[in-house]
Amino acid sequence: MLQTALDAGVSPETLRKIESGRVATPAFPTIAAIADVLGLSLDLVWAEINRPAQERLAS
């Protein structure tokens, strides 16, 4: 997690807060940077966010 945060240019604490839900609406540039570091397209991230909850739980 530390390397991901540093590579994305965010603090590890910020990444922990996003991951745990303590930051309900992270800034778009932050999400874009994290997605880029993880090799995820923003389209994929958006699709995952908009999947029904029961589908996400089954994955």
Residue pairs with C-beta under 8 A, 6 or more apart in sequence:
1 12
1 15
1 16
1 19
2 12
4 15
4 34
4 37
4 38
5 11
5 12
5 14
5 15
6 12
7 37
8 15
8 30
8 33
8 34
8 36
8 37
9 33
10 30
10 33
10 34
14 23
14 26
14 30
15 34
16 22
17 23
18 26
18 30
18 31
18 34
31 42
31 45
32 42
35 41
35 42
35 44
35 45
48 56
